[in-house]
Amino acid sequence: MPTRPDYIKWLLLAGAAALVVLLGAYVLWHYVLPHSVEVDRYRYPVAGLDVSYHNGEIDFDKVRDDNYQFVYIKASEGKTFQDTAFARNYDGARKAGLKVGAYHFFRKNRTGQEQADNLLAVVKGRPLDLPLVIDLEDDWGNGVTTGKDVTMERLLDMLSILKNEGYQVMIYTNNDGYKKYYKDMLGDCDLWLCSFTSPDLLDQPHRFQQYSHEGKVNGVDGKVDLNVFRGSKREWDSYLEQVKQPDNISPQ
């Protein structure tokens, strides 16, 4: 039987191996794997950004003049977090004439009711042109002990509450999330897919695609996420008519 010093040695070796794996994964994700793909703007003429307080102060007039038509703005996260730049970004984007949407980062360890309440507290009373978005991702810090069944139960609760308030809702996720959550259970919601593959080569039924984390856009300091609407300008105009949100609908 190994002695106590042997156990300590093996534990230290296991810890060091785990650290190497984590560092390798970090390097692979941040420095090796692609985080951008070229998109044919003639084929997909309607493009936009998604932003949060991390992007600093944005000149949305310059964004508009750089041939972008919409912006998704982070509103909230989990039970209590509300993006401190939401109001500033919202007002600036609306004033510049961009079409505006809002998104919430879904925390798997919080209930759907808690998260719906948080998001609604930010967006209610603010007209939106695009569906509310729930950002559904698996990452190292997002409820790693919360199973798929519980995650889906909480997500569906949140969806139900938002829809009962009259909002249309879209799911943002990546290819893994598409397979794990969206494909078999969320097909009645529009899909916003993060993928660094040309939209022409993808089979997923997504309305929007986030195709870069490394965009350079006039009016934004540093890198910013870039997106396209998967359709023509005519299809975009039709889509906007279909997805009017509660505060944008005039009383009869």
N, C-alpha and C positions, 0 to 999 in steps of 0.2 A: 504494500500500500504506500502511495506517495506520502512523503513527509509534508509538514506544513509549509516549509520553504519551497517545496516543489509546487504546491498549489498556488502560492503567491507568484512564483515564476510563470506558471502557465496562465494565470489571470492577467499578469502584465503583458505577456506575449499576445493573448487574445485581445486585450485592449488596444495594443499597438497595431495589430492587424486590422481591427475595426476602424481605427483612426485613418490608416492608410487607404482603406476602401472608401471612407467618406471623403477624404481629400481627393482621391482619384475621381469619384463621382462629381465633386465640385468642379475640378479642372475640366472634366469631360463636358459637363453642362455649360460652363461659362466660356471655355476657350477652344473647344474642339467641335462640338455639334453646331450645326448652322442655326442661326436665330433670325434668318431673313431669307426671302426668296423674291425674285423679280416678278412683278405682276404686270400684265399688258393693260395699261390704262386706257387704251383705245377700246379694248374688249370689255373692260370693267371700269367705266368712266366715273363712277360714284365712289369716292374714297373718304376716309375719315380717320380720326385719332381716338384713342382712349387715354384718359389722363386722370391724375390724382394730385394730391399736394406734393408728391415727389417731383413733379415736373416744374415746380416753382410758378412764378407769375408768367402768364401766357398772354401774348398779344393776338387775340383771335381775329382781328381784322387782317393781320398778316397771314394767319393760317388760311382764312377764306381766300385771300388773294393768291395763295400758293396752290390753288385748285383743289381744296378740300371742302366737302359739302356737309359733313356731320361730325359730331363729337359725342362720345360716351364718357360720362363724368362719374368718378367714384363718389357714391353717396354715403355708404355705410359698410360695416363689417360686423358679423357676429351679433351679440346682444346689445352692446353699448357704444361701440366705436362709430363715430361720425366724422367723415373727412372734413378737416378744417378749411379746405379750399373749395368745398362744393359750391357754396353760395357765390363766391367770387368767379369761379369758372362758369357756373351756370349763367350768371348775369352777363359776363363777357361774351360767351358764345351766342346767347340769344340776341344781344345787341349787334353782333356781327352778322346776324342772319343765318347762322349755321343751324342745321337740324340737331336737336339735342335729345339725348337719352341719359339714363342714370343706371348705375349698376351697384350691386351689393355682393361683397365677398362672403360666401356661405361658410360658416363655421360648423363643422359636423357635431361638435359637442354642445351646441345650443339648440333649443327647441325652435320649431318653425314659427310658433306664435311670437316668441321673443324677437326673432330676426325680422319677421314681417312688421312688428310694431316699430322696430328701430328704423327700418327703411322708410316706412310710411311717415314717420315723424320728420324725415328730411324732405321727402318729395311732395307731400300733400300740399295743394295750393300752388304748386309750381307746374305750369303746363309743360308737357313733354311731347315730343314729336314721334318718338320711337318707343318700342316696348321696354318695360322695366327688365333688367337683366339680373339673373342670379348666376354669379361666377362660382362654378362647382369644380373644384380641383382637389386632387390628392397631393399633398406635399408633406414634408417631414414634420411640420408644426401644426397641421390641421387635423386634430382629433384622431390621431393614429390608432387609438384604442377603440374608436367607434366603428362598429361593423356596418356592412353595406345595408342590411335591413333597417337598422335604426336610422342611418343616414337618409335612406329613401323615405321613411315614414316622416321624418322632420322636414325634408324637402317638399314632399307632397302637401303637408300641412301649410307650409309657407305659400306654396303656389295657390292653394285653395283660398287662403285669406286674401291674397293680392287680387285674384280673379274676382272674388266676391266684392271687392272694392271697385271693380270695373276696369282693372288694368289688364292689358295683354302682357304676357311674360315670355321672355326668351332665355334660353340656357346658354351660357358660355362655358366651354370646356375644351380640352385637348383630345387627341386621338384616343388616349387611354380612357379618359372620362366618357367619351362617346361610346366606346364598347362596353364599359362597366355600368354606366348609369343611363345614358340617353337612349341608346338604340332600341331597347326592348320596353322601356317604361315611360319615356318622355316625348314620344313622337308627336303629341298634340301641341307641343311648344315649338316655336321657331328655334333654330340652332345657330349659334355664333361659334365657329370653330377656329381654334388656334392651330395652325398647321403651316410649316415651312416647306410646303409643296405647292406648286402652281395649282390654282383652282381648277384648271382644265383637266388635271390628272386625278382629281379626287371624286369618289363616288358618294360621299356623305351628303345628305340633303340640306346643306346649310345655306342660310340667307346671307350671312356675313362671314368673312374670313379675316382673322388677324394673321397677317403674313410677315410681320417684322417686329422685332423688339429694338431695332437699331435705326429707326427712321430719323432723318434730318429734315425738319420742317421750319420754314420761316415763322418767327414768332415764338418758338419754343427753344429754350436753352438745353443743349444736350440731346440725348437720344429719346425717342418717343415711339410708342407702339403705333403701327400703321394697319389699317383695315380697308377692305373693299366690300361693297354690296355686290352680291353675285347676280347681276342682271344689268339690263340696259337702263338708260336714262328714263325711257318711257315706263319700264317696269318699276323703277324707283318712285316715280310720281304716283303710280297706281298703288304701290305698297304704302306710301305715306297716307293715302286716303283710307286704307284699310285698317291702319293701326293707331288711329287717333286715340289718345288717352283721355281719362275722365275730365281733367281740367282743361282740355282743349276742345271738348264737345260743347257746342252752344246749346242752350236750352231751347226746346221746341216751342 
